[in-house]
Amino acid sequence: MLSFDLAPAFYRLAFARFLSGTAFQMLTVALGWQLYTLTNSPFDLGLVGLVSFFPMLIATPFAGLVADTFDRRRIAAVTTAASAVIVVGLALGTWSGWTGRTHILASVAALAMVRAFEFTTMSALLPLTVPRESLSRATALYSSANQTAVIAGPALGGLLYWLGPWLPYALAAVFFATGCIAISCLVTVMEQVRRAEKISIEALSAGLRFIWRTPALLGTMSLDLVAFGLGSAIALLPVVAKDILHVGPLGLGLLRAAPALGAIGMAIWLARFPVRDKAGLKMFGSVAGFGLSMIAFGLSQSAVLAFLTLVIFGAVDAISVVIRQSLVQLRTPDDMRGRVGAVNAMFIAASNQLGDFRAGTAAALIGTGPAIIMGGVTAIGITLLWMRLFPMLTTLERPE
């Protein structure tokens, strides 16, 4: 039976992560549909990824150092509050009718910079909320909380946008504010180990140097960066929903939620049955499965089939996520977790956001379906290449 007997601090953190994740996913659907309605350009959808990436690239190294130096709870609370303020501006602008392409892209950039600190700090907080022996199970449950947000957020965002374009922004602001309160009340089980370092190139690059000296971390993070960066096509969902499947903003929300539906089921399964052997091969298999699911999605002409392929995509991706996050947390000392987590966050951001830009650009050049299929084929090729470049991962048994 799946046990949920973890410390209250963990559940407060998971609740805050759920609220913040739900708000962000609502914004993803609302902003994507609103921008595509305004411009009718797949390239602009890809541009959202590029606009998100550069602020995160700049902010993330500082976020890691800040998370290792100052109180992580306070940083997480301040950043969620800042997200609420930005989203209030989107709600007011949409309600009054003056929000346009520039306002949307500027808000995306501001949210990306704030979320660089939030994501890094919350990830570094997780190991402080449970004993070490419970961390693998807590990671899977934490992932399931996040994936629940990715299920609820898009569907709720699509429904609210259909009722009124400003509504998803307003509720997202409420969720961010509530998450801020939850984090402010969090009392950790483990004490944070802080390193008082001045901001310098050496301090900022410490996490990257640690990863470079740890081949297992370098291999798993770079695999996510390259395979998902060149293979993902999630940014094209507004195009698929509007022009191919003709399912409207509510249908877009359901398609956005589909990967998380598969991911949460897999995350709960992994919390009950953790990966205890052949972790490396299972991770490679999950990335190859992601590529196959993208190919199937690119060929789909039915909303039901498209939804099912995205569910499968989410399930296989969850395996890779849990293995990678457990590996990062368990093989990193606490006084380095912020900076190593920052590099991990930067890799994830690059894979997601540059992947969005790649998908949008490819769709503008060769069409939506071919762009999605090309990404899936590339992901499979990257998996095979990484098995040769990092052979130690093929023999990795456990994340610890």
N, C-alpha and C positions, 0 to 999 in steps of 0.2 A: 504493500500500500504506500502511496505517495505521502510523505510526512512533510508537514508545514511548520514544524516546531522550531522556528528560528526566532531570533531576538526581535523585539518590537522595533528597534532601530532599522533593521533590514526592511520591515514592512512599510515604515514611513518613507524610507528612501525609494522603495519600489513604487509606492503610491505617488510620490512626487514625480518619478520617472514616467509613470503612466499618464499623469495629467499633462506634463510637458510634452510627451510624445504624442498624445492625442491632439493637443493644440497644434503642434507642428504639422501633423498629418492633415488636419482640417485645413490648415493654411496651404499646404501643398496642392490639394484639390482646388480650393477656391482661387488661388493665385494662378494656377495652370489654366483653369477654364476661363477665368477673367482675361488673362493675357492673350490666350488664343482667340477668344471672341473679339478682342480689340484689334489684333493684328493679322489673324489668320495665317500665321507664319510658323512652321515647325522649327525654323532656325531660332526664332525668339524663345521657344521652349528650351532649346539647347543652350541659349545664351543665359538663361536663369542659372544653369549649372556653372557656367564660367564665372558669372557675377558672384555666385556663392563661394566659389573655390578660392579666389585670390584673397578676400578678407580672412578666410579661415587659414590660409597658408601663412599670412602675416601674423595672425593672432595666436595660433596654436602653440608655437614654441614658448611664447610668453605665458600662455595659459598653463603649460606644464610646470614651469618654474614657479609661478604664483601658487599652484596647487600644492607644491612641495614645501613652500615657505610660509604660507598663511593658513588660517583656519578654513578648511575646505567647505564646511557647512555655510559659513558666511559668504564665501564666493558664490556657491551654488544658489543661495537665496537672493543675492543681489542680481545675478544674471537672469534668473527667472523673472524677477521684478522688471528688469530692463526690457525683456521680451514682451511683457504685458504692455508696457508703455508704447513700444513700436507698433504693436498690433492695434492698440486703441487708435493710433493715427490712421491705420488702414481702414478700420471700421468707420471712422468719421468721414474719411475721404470718399469711401464707396457710398455711404449713405447720402452724402451731399452731392455726389456726382462728379467730383473733380479728380478722382484717382485715374491716372493714365499710365502709359507704358513706363515713363520715367519714374513715377512714384513707386510703382510696383518693383522695378529693378533696384531702386535705392533702398527700399524696405527689405528686400531679399538680402542685399549686401550687409545691411545693419544687423539683421537677424543672424546671418552667418557668423559675423564677428562675435556677437554675444554668445551664440551657441558653441563656439570653439571653447570658451571658458566653461560653460555649463556642462558640456559633454565630457570634457577632460576631468573636471572636478568630481562629477558624480561617479565616473568610473573609478577614480582614485578613492572615493569614499566607500565604495562597496566592500573592499576587504576589511574595513574597520567596523563593519556592522555585524560580522559573524566570526566565530573561531575559524582558524585555518582549515581544520578538518571538514568544515561544512561549506567551504568556499565553492567547490565545484557544483554542488547542488544549488547553492544560492545563486551562482552565475546562471544556471539554467532557468531558475525561477525568475530571476531578474530579467533575463531575456524574454521569458514568456509574458512578463508584465509589459515590456516594451512592445512585443508583438501584438498583445491585446490592444494596445493603443493604436497600432498600425491597422488593426481590423476596425476598431470603433471610429477612429478619426476620419478616414476617408469617406466611409458610409455616412457618418454624421455631417461631415463637411459638405458632401454632395447634396444631401437632403436639405440642409439649411440654406445652401446657395440657391437651390430651387425655390425655397420659400421667400428668400430675400438675400441678395448678394452680400449685404453687410453683416448678416447674422453669424456666419462662421467666424468672422473676425472678432465680433463681440464676445462670443462664447470662448474663443481661444484666449482672449485677454483674461477672462474670469478664471480659466483653468491655470494659466501661468501664475496668476496672483495666488490662487489656492495652493499651488505647488510650492511657492515661496514660503507660505505659512507652514506647510508640512515639514520642509527642510529646516526651518528655524527652530522647530520643536524637537529635532532629532538629537538623541544622545547616543554616541557610539559605544560599542562594546570594547574595541581595541583603541589604544591611544595612538594618535597620529605622531609619526616620527618626522620632525621638521629639520630641514637643512637651511640654515640662514646663509644664503649666497647672494652676492651682488650680481646684478644683471650684467652678463658678459657673454661673449661668443662661446667661451668654454662651458659656462653654466647652461646656456641655451642648447648647446649641441650635445650635452652629456647623455641624454636619452638616445639620440641617434647613434652615438658611439657605443653605448651598451648594446643596442640591437645589432649593430654591425659585428660586434664580438660574440654574439649569440646566434649561430646559424639557424637554429630552430625558429627563433623569433623572426629573423630576417626572411627566411623562406616563406613562412605562413603569411606575414604581413605583405610582402611583395607579391605573393600569389593573389591575394585579395585585390591589391592595387591594380595589377595588370589584367587579370582575367575578368574582373567585374568592370574595370574601367573601359576595356575594349569590347565587352560582351553585353553589358546591360542596355536595355531599351525602355526602361520605365518612364523616361521623360516623354516618350512618344504616346503614352496612354491617352492624353487629350485628343490627339489626332485619330488614334484607333477608335476611341469612343464616339467622336463626332462624325468622322468622315467614312469609316469602314463599317463599324458595327451599328452606328446611328442609335445610341442608347442614352444620349444626353448626360447632364451633369450627375444625376443620380447613378446612372450606369457607370460613369467614370469613377465615382466613389466606391462602388462595389468592386470594380476591377482593381482599384488601388488597394482595397482591403484584402483581395484574394491571396497575395503572397503571405501576408501576416496570418491568415487563417491556417495555411499549411505550416507556417513557422511556429505558431503557438502550440499546435498539436505535437509537432516534433520536439519542441522545447520541454513540454510537460513530460513527454515520453523519456527524454534524456535526463530529466530530473529524477524520474523513477528508476531508470536504467542507465546510469552514467556510462560514458565510453571508458571501458576498462582494458581494451586491447586493440591493437591495429589502428590507433588513432590517426596516424599519418595517412594510411591508405584510405581510411574512411573520409578524411578531409579531401583528398584528391578526388575520390569518387563523387563526393558531393558537388565539387566545382564542375566536374564533367557533366553531372546531372543537371546543373544549372544551364550549361550550354545546350544540352538536348532540349530542355524545357523552353528555352528562348527560340530555338528553331521551330518547335511545334507551335509556339505562340505566333511566330511570324507567318506561319502557314494557315492560321485559323481564320475562318470567315464566319464563324458562329460565335455569338456572345457566350454561350454555355461552354463551348470548347476552349475559348480564350480564357474564361474564368478558371477552368480546371487546370490548364497548363500553368497558370500563374500560381495556383495553390501548390502544385508540385514544385515549382520554382522556389517558393517560400519554404517548403519542407526540407528540400535538400540544402538550401542555403543555411538553414538553422543549424545543421550538423557542423558545417564549416565555422559558423559564428561561435558556437559553444566551445568547440575545440580550441579555436584561436584565442578567445577571451580567457579561457581557463589557463592556457599556456602562458599568456601575457601576465596574468595576475600571479600565478604560482611561481614563475621563474624570475620575478622582479622584486628586489627588496623594497620595503615600504617607502624609504626616503628617495626612491627613484620612480615610484609608481606614477607620479604626476607627469614627469617628463617622458617616460616611456609611453604612458597612456596618451600623451599629447601627440607623439609621433604616430601611434596607432590611429588616433583620431584623424590626423592629417592624411594618413594612407586611406582611411575609410572615406574621408571627404573627397580625396582625389579620385578614388575609384567611382564614387557615386556622381560627383558633380562634373568631373571631366568626362565621365562616361555619358552623362546627359548631353554635354556639349557635342561629344562624338556622335551620339545617336541623332541629335537634331541636325547636325551638319550633313551626316550621311543620308538622312531621310530627304533633306532638301536637294541632294545631288542625284540619288538613285531611286528614291521612293521609300515609303515607310516599311512595307513588307520586306524587300531585299535588305534594308538596313538592319532590321531585327534579325533576320536569318544569318547575315554576315557576322553579326556580333556573337551569336551562338556558336558558329563554327570556329571563330577565333578563340573563344573561351576554352573549347575542347583542345585546340592546338596548344594553347598556353599551359594547360594542365599537363600534357605530355612532356612539354619542354621543361617545366619546373620539376618534374619527377627525375629528370636527368641532371638538372642543375643542383638540386638539393636531395641527393640520394639518402641522406640521413633521415629525412622525413618519411621515406617509405618504410623505414624500420621502426619509427616512433610508436611505442606501445601505448603510453599514457601521457597526458599533458603535464603531469607533475615533474 
